[in-house]
Structures are given as structure tokens and as C-alpha cells.
């Protein structure tokens, strides 16, 4: 693996844009996320009080960062709890405090692959111990084992 700037663990700001095939216009999703190491994986999870849940696994190689993501949308929102998943690729800034790139993921009707810009920007360190375990994304209604961060992280279960 190529060496690049280190990525600080802690709270980051995530912003991605998308066009909805069912609505007119471009929409932007912004949220606070926690970036941390889970065993040997660089992970991202949504922080409260988001009404949708995002998880990502990032694979840095120098300044290039590839990622897989899964998002369960707000059960009370336009997409009514639909789960989307896809990939992303970012270029890490030389100071390691931001990354910008693009995402790709399927449409709700599974007829197209959509793309759009995505940025991640470091905000501050996590106030306390970082999680030792974060549950894998599960189907709605599946049970989970509590983690030291339960109540602070947004569950994929809603």
C-alpha cells in the first residue's frame, strides 16, 4: 500500500449530492459521521440525530481512498426506509483533513446506476473512547448486540 497522509479518527462532516428520478432537482445529504478503525478496517457510521443511517468501509491507498457504503433512508421520508448501497472513490487532501470524490449506487427501481459528488471533512476528535465494535448493517427489524456507543450512533434498524 502506498503511504499517504494519515486520516484522523473522530467526527467528520459528510455531504453528497444526488438527483432524484421521482422529484425534480438536485438534493444534498449532509450529516455528521464518526470515522474510526475497527480491527483493520477504516469505518464510518452516522451519528445521531440523523433519521437515516449510513455506514461505510474505506480502503486507503496513499491519497486514494476507495469505499463501499450502505444507507437505510429515513422511514418517514420520501424514500420510506429503502436501503441503498454502492461504492465511492475519494482523493485525500495532502493534510489528511478532507477528501473529495464521487459515489455510485443503484436507483430505487434498480434500473440505473446513479453518481454524484461526495466530500468528507474532518471536524473534531471523538470525545471519548472510540468503539471497539460496530454491528454490520442488518435488515430492518434484526436484533443487535449493544456497543459502548449505543444511543450515540444511528442504528441501521431505525
QUIMODA-V483566 format. One record per helix or strand. SS is the DSSP state (@ for helix, = for strand). FROM is the first residue (numbers start at 1). LEN is the number of residues. Records with the same first field share a line. If there is no record, write none. Layout:
# QUIMODA-V483566
SS=FROM-LEN  FROM-LEN
This chain:
# QUIMODA-V483566
==10-10  26-13  41-7  53-9  64-9  83-10  98-9  113-12  153-1
